[in-house]
Amino acid sequence: MHLTVDDLIAHARQLSSDEFELLMVRLNHEVALPLDPEIEDAWMAEVERRVDAVDRGEMQAVPWDEARKRLGL
C-alpha cells in the first residue's frame, strides 16, 4: 500500500502526544545532517540551561497538546 504525505499526516494526528513527539524526534534523526561538535555542544548547553530554569521555576513548560493548538497544528 502506498501512503501519501497527507495519509501519513492523518495517521500521525491520531497518535498520542508522546507517540507524536517520538515520531518527530525519530524523523528528525533520519534526515538530520551531522552537526558540528561545537554547535551540538552549544545546543546541549542551551537545553541544560532551559531545564535548569524550569526546575528553578523561572520558566514553565507547555504541554505538547497546548503548543500544537497555539501553533494551529
N, C-alpha and C positions, 0 to 999 in steps of 0.2 A: 504494500500500500504506500503510495506517495503522499506525503503531507506537505501542504503549502506553509509558508510563513504564517499566514492567517490561522491555519489549523493549529500550528504549534502555539501561537499566542493564546488561542481559545483554550487549549489544554492547560497551558501554564496558569491561566487565570483561575482554574479550578483547583489549583494546589493550595495547601495551607500556606500561611505566610512563611513558616520555617522552611518548607519544601521549596517555595518560590525563591527564597533567599539563597538556599543551597544551589538551586539551578543557576541563578545569576553568577554565583561565585565560580561554579564549575565551567560555565560558558566563558567567563572571563579568562579563566586559566587555559582554556582550549585555544583562545585566539590571541592572548596577550603575547607581546614580544618580550624577550628577556630585558629586564631592567638593568640600568647602570647601577652598580652596587651603591654608589653614593646617593642616588635617587631613592633606591629601596631603603637605605638606612634613614634617609630624611622622612620617608613615609611612615616607617615604623616608629620613629621618634614622635611624629605628629599623632599617630594612633595612641601611643602611650600617654602623650600629653592630654588628649581628649578623654581617655579612660580615667586618668587621674582626676581630671576636672569633674567628671560625672561622680566619681567616688567621693570627692570633697563636697558635692552638692552645688558646685559652681555652674554646672551645665546639666541640662536634662535631656535624656534620650527620648526619641519619639518612636513609638511602635511603628513597624513597617506598614501595617494597615492604614494608620493615620497619615504617614508620609505619602503613601500611594494616593490617598484621597486629596491631599494638598497639591500633589503633582498632577492630579487629574488622570491618573492611570487606572 
